[in-house]
Amino acid sequence: MSSARGDRRFEPFPVRIDMDPATTDLSREVLCTRLDDEMVVLHMGRRSYFRLNSTATRVWEGLAAGKSSAEIVADLCATYDVGAEEAGRSLEALLGDLERCGLIVRSGQNG
């Protein structure tokens, strides 16, 4: 996911995302700050920090804005030279990684 794609219309993507961004929240235990096109995320409870690359930062900001998976995938396709199916798979993998690291939680589980 590296080069800009330009203006295009997007069709709904055929990939099923098990963890829908609309049903996830950023963990209350994280602080984050943007540095250029990347994001640094500190998990206070685990005392660990993470650096998100520019692509993951776009997803993170989409999650923070409450965007749906379709909106995030469309954003990725508009920004990078990637098809909707590949972007959907990448989004699903990233959501799983973020959940395993405790950076996002399923809605209603943010204690």
Helices and strands as residue ranges (DSSP letters): G 21-23, E 24-26, E 30-35, E 38-43, E 48-52, H 54-64, H 69-79, H 84-100, E 104-106
